[in-house]
Amino acid sequence: MAPLWTVVGVSPGVVEGTQMTKELASAIPAFRGWTEDMAREYEGTPPIGRRVTKREVAETVLFALTGPQALNGSIITINGGK
């Protein structure tokens, strides 16, 4: 398919402010019998000190769309260093 097509995957970690994050914040503690604080402690804090933002994921997708053609066949992980 190259050079007419490029394929790049974007693999985000836990993203702050998404419906999935909200569901996980209630479902996992309920399932395990934990408080939300206990679940967050278990999840751990990425080296950047916070979860990834939706904007950061969008910026990564934009880079994947407009970045170098040599990025073809790659997966970009954006997870705060976790």
Secondary structure as the mmCIF struct_conf table of DSSP 4:
data_model
#
loop_
_struct_conf.conf_type_id
_struct_conf.id
_struct_conf.beg_label_comp_id
_struct_conf.beg_label_asym_id
_struct_conf.beg_label_seq_id
_struct_conf.end_label_comp_id
_struct_conf.end_label_asym_id
_struct_conf.end_label_seq_id
TURN_TY1_P TURN_TY1_P1 ALA A 2 LEU A 4
STRN STRN1 VAL A 8 PRO A 12
BEND BEND1 VAL A 14 VAL A 14
STRN STRN2 VAL A 15 VAL A 15
TURN_TY1_P TURN_TY1_P2 GLU A 16 GLY A 17
BEND BEND2 THR A 18 THR A 18
HELX_RH_AL_P HELX_RH_AL_P1 GLN A 19 ARG A 32
TURN_TY1_P TURN_TY1_P3 GLY A 33 GLY A 33
HELX_RH_AL_P HELX_RH_AL_P2 GLU A 36 GLU A 43
TURN_TY1_P TURN_TY1_P4 PRO A 47 ILE A 48
BEND BEND3 GLY A 49 ARG A 50
HELX_LH_PP_P HELX_LH_PP_P1 ARG A 51 ARG A 51
STRN STRN3 VAL A 52 VAL A 52
HELX_LH_PP_P HELX_LH_PP_P2 THR A 53 THR A 53
HELX_RH_AL_P HELX_RH_AL_P3 LYS A 54 THR A 66
BEND BEND4 GLY A 67 GLY A 67
HELX_RH_3T_P HELX_RH_3T_P1 GLN A 69 LEU A 71
TURN_TY1_P TURN_TY1_P5 ASN A 72 GLY A 73
STRN STRN4 SER A 74 ILE A 78
BEND BEND5 ASN A 79 ASN A 79
TURN_TY1_P TURN_TY1_P6 GLY A 80 GLY A 81
#
